[in-house]
């Protein structure tokens, strides 16, 4: 019950922040336009905004159009098509897809990851001439120049960093790429603090305990400066047959109990803001 009250208070806070943003005259600024008046977004993508809160997330992280911002594991490009137009004129977008060598035993998926820069080039007009598409973790050196990034955004990917055993390498490289005081924003599927399995068991469900993820990231030279419940979902019980992928948008069980899982909605997610500090 206490956890549900926390979610409720957090959700109300997120709504209040959103309302405040409109009251402050942000409704037609660059972030608002990147989310709400953006022809680069694919048909139907905006329907997920109420579950993912992209405008609120970018404001929470302090993202501005002049920044150099990296997105980890862009995947299908849902966030990329918001960030690219936001940054292309005065900032810089950096796509950091997972490195294909980390998935080399999965031939088709690894090939798809390897093709990321080529696929990115086909959408160059969305991201601008200064944008970069590469991989993390780099097998040698860094994905981009040291201290060149203002922010790194990692959405629903860190269970795979743990499962594929590149969590430490990924965050060491992230620390080196960020400018002093740079920001890491994390949105991650969450499991309850009372879960009795270890980290790998949670990651197998697509999730992390919030306390354990915060500690793991802070161990790499970052400090948690703020958290938000904007992406909390008290309906998510985190105990499904196919892990988090049972829920939308994947719906891994297809038609089995589809209405039930659609009614629950997308997962309960923590939303965290870290700052780079000295190691």
Secondary structure, DSSP 8 states (H G I E B T S, - for coil): -HHHHHHHHHHHHHHHHHHHHHHTTGGGSHHHHHHHS-TTS-TTGGGGHHHH-HHHHHHHHT--TTSEEEEE--TT-TTHHHHHHHHTTTSEEEEEEE-GGGGTTSHHHHHHHHTHHHHHHTTHHHH-TT-EEEEES-SSS-SS-TT-EEEEEEES-HHHHHHTT-HHHHHHHHHHHEEEEEEEEEEEEEE-TT--S-HHHHHHTT-EEHHHHHHHHHTTTEEEEEEE-TT--TT--S--TTGGGGSTTT-TTTTTTHHHHHHH-S--EEEEEEEE---
